[in-house]
Structures are given as C-alpha cells and as structure tokens.
Amino acid sequence: MRAAIMLLVAGVLCLVATAPANAQWWENKWEVTPFAGYETSGSFPITPTFNSVGVTNLQVNGATSYGGFIDYSLSRNFQAEFMYDRNDTSYSDRIFPNTTYTRAFSSDVNQFQFGGLYMLLGPAHRIRPYVAGSVGFTYESNGNGAPDRTDFGFSIGGGVKYFLTSHIGLRADARFMPTYANSSRGTFCDPFFGCYTAQVSNYQDRGNFVGGIIFRF
C-alpha cells in the first residue's frame, strides 16, 4: 500500500512538472499577469519660455508601480502584449540657484503600452527568458493646479517567465520606459559642419521593475 501511494504521488508530481512541456502553445493563447514593483524617478529641463519662477528642472519621483500584462500568443515564441502601469507619485522641482529638489505637486501616472515580446526558449521549457518592446502613451493626473498631461512613451526591456503548471506561472520584468516631456534648443558639434543649434526632445527616462503571477488559458 505504501509503495502504491508513493507511486501515485510520484505520478502526480511528474504530471505537474511536465504539464508546460506537453501543452501546445495554441491550447493556451491568453496570459493575464497582475504585477507590482517599483518605477524609478525621471527628470527633464524646463525652458525659460514656460517658466516664470526660476524652475530649471522637474522630476517625477520614484514610486511603487502596479498594473498588469495581457498577452496573446501569435506563434510558439512571439506574443502581442498590452501593458498598463500606474504610479501614485509626485513631482519635485529645482529652482535656480538651488541644486536640490523640493516637492511641488502630487501626480497619478498611468502608462498604456502596446507591443510584443519574443521568448528565447520554446514552450517545452518551464523557464522562458524574453525580450520585449512597446509604444504607447502616458497620462498624468496632476494636483496643486498643475495641468494634466498626455504624452508619447515607449519601452524596451525583457524578463523571464517560469511556469509552475500549464496554467500558472511567475514573471519578472524589467523595462526602460521613457516618456516625452518637452523640447528645447541644444548645441551639437561634429567634425564636418562644426557646432550648430537644433531642437531636441527631452524625455523622462525611468526604469520599471515588476513581478507578477501569470494566469494562462
């Protein structure tokens, strides 16, 4: 009897362990992954044209991020992906001649990204590292009289998925997520044309590091 129970338990464990390997990619095309993590700060310069109090830089502060991924498998290794990421954070400003930032206003930052990811290993593997990229927009709901903003954003990065069964897994994701902030005049120099002034785009360069649970169906 004891031997039979041990064989039964071993068989169940083997089925659980091999479920991701035996499942075909077209049987479980959808993945939903709620996540939580941390998004770093990002700053950008303020041009004098739009500034009457001596502010030289604005910085969105690092904060807890949370949201979710929705993925749809288009092939064995490639998925289309939507990502929603939210920060309940604040902005700080730097006023000339100070070199430190002080809190200016609260901000709810919502990032909406549309893109895809490519997994480097096939569906027979439980551990599947991937690279990812997306484009989208960032909507900020700002306090203290600051105007709300909607701006272009994008992301590049990667991570790893670990499947416990054919329907449940774990995911860790790291992204570089810039959001357009404004444009300003900048000086460029090269050996052929010398130095010249041109318009440059300024971005809030932020990093986002999250982990979540994959629900696959």
N, C-alpha and C positions, 0 to 999 in steps of 0.2 A: 504493500500500500504506500509506504513512504517513497519507494522508488517511483511509483506511478505518479504521485503528487509532484515529485521533483521533475519528472519528465514533462508533466503538464505545465508547470511554471516555466521551465526552460523553453518550451514551445511557444508560450505566450510572449516571453521576452524576445525570442527570435522574430516573431511576427511584428512586434512593435519596432524592433531595431531595423527590420528590412522593409517596413512599410513605405518610407520615402523612396527606396530604391525600386520597389515594384510598381509604384503608382506612375502612371503615364502623365506627361505634362498636360495633355488635353483633357484629362479627367478632373483636374483641379486648376482651372484657369484663373480664378479670382483669389486675391490675397488682400486682407484688411489688417492693418497694423497700427493700433493706437500706440503713441510713444510719448516719452517725456525726456528732458535733458537740459542742456544749457546752451544759450547763444551768447557769444562774446559781444563786446562793445564795438562801435564803429564811429568814426568821426569824419567830418568834412569841413572845408573852409567856407566862411561866409564872405561874400563880396561886399565892398562898401556901398554899392548901389542900393542894396536891400537892407542896409544896416544903419541905424541912427544912434545906437548906444555903445558903439565900440566893440561889439562881439566879433571875434576873429574866427572862432570855430564852434561848431555844435557837435555834440557826441550823444548818440543813443547808447544807453548803458546796458551792460551785460545783465541777463536775467534768465530765470527758468523758462524753458520753451516746452510747449506741449502741442499735440495735434495728432495727425495720422497720415499714413500712406494708403492709397488704393492702387493695386497693381492688377494688370490683366496680361496674361501670357499670350504673346503672338507667335512664339516659337519655343523650342526647348530651352533656350538661353536668354531670349530677349523679352522684356516686359514693357508695356506702356504704363506710365505711372502719373498719378496726381498726388501732390503733397500739400497739406495745409499745416502751417506752423504759426503759433501765436506766442507773443511775449507780452506780459503785463509789466511794463518797464517805465522808464523816464528818460528825459533828455537833460543834459548838463551843457552849460555854455562857458566859454573862456573869453573874458573881456580884457582888452589891451589896457595896461601892460602886464596883467597877471599871466602866470604860466600854469595855473591850476584851474580845474573845472569846478563849477558850483551848480547845484540842481536848479533847473529852470522850469520844467513842467512835466507832468505825467503823460504817458503815451501807451496806448494799446496797439501793438504792431501785429498785423495779420499778413502773412505771406502765402500767396497762392502760386503754385508751380506746376507746370505741365511738361512732362518729358518722358524719359525712359531709362532703363538700366540693363546692363549686359552682364550675366553671370558667367564667371570664368570656368566653372565646372558644370558638368551635366547633371540631369535630375537623378542619376544613380547615386550621387554623393549627398551625405547628410549636411556637410559643411559646404556652403556655396558663396565664396567671395564675389564681389561685383564692383563695377564702375558705373557711375550714374551722372546724368546731367539733365537740366531742365531750364525753361524760361517761364516767366510769368510776371506778376506784379505784387507790390506791397502796398497795403492800405493802412494808414496810421490815423487813429482817432486820438487827437491831442487835447490836453487840458490847458487851463490857465490862459484861455483866449488865443492860443496858437492855432493856426489853420490846420484842418485835416489835410492829408496828402495821399495821393495815389501815384506811384512811380513804378517804372520798369525795374525788374530784378531778374537774376538768373542764379543758377547753382551748378557747381561741379564737385564731384567727390566720389565716395564709394563706401563700402562696408562689407559686412558678412552676414549671411543667414545660416542658422543652424536648425534643422528640422528634427523635432523630437518624434513626431509621427507624420503621417501623410497630411494631416490637417492642422497641426500645431507646431509652431517654431518660435525661435528667438531671433531678433535682428538688432544689430548695432550699425549706426550710420553716422558718417562724418562728412560735412559739406562746407565749402567756401561759398557764401551767399551774399554777393554784393547787391546793393540797391542804389539806383541812380538818385543823386541828391540835388545837384545843380551843375552849372557850367561857369567857368571863369577863364580869364586870359592868362596864358602861361608862355614862358620863353623857352624856345627849343634851339639847340645848336647842332649842326652837323658839319663834316669836313668839306662838303661840296657847296652848300648855299650859305654857310655862316649861321648867325643867330637871327631868329625871327620870332614874332609873337603870333600865337594862334589860340583859338578857343579850345578848351579841354573840358572833358566831362569829369565830374567828381562823384565818387561812389562811397557809400558806407560799406566798408569791407568787413564783413562779420563771418565768424565761424560758428557752425551749429553742430552739436554733438549729442545724439539721442540714442535711446534704446527702447525696444518695444516687443510685444508679443504678436506673432503672426497667426492669423486665423485664415485658413486656406480651404476653399471649397470650389 
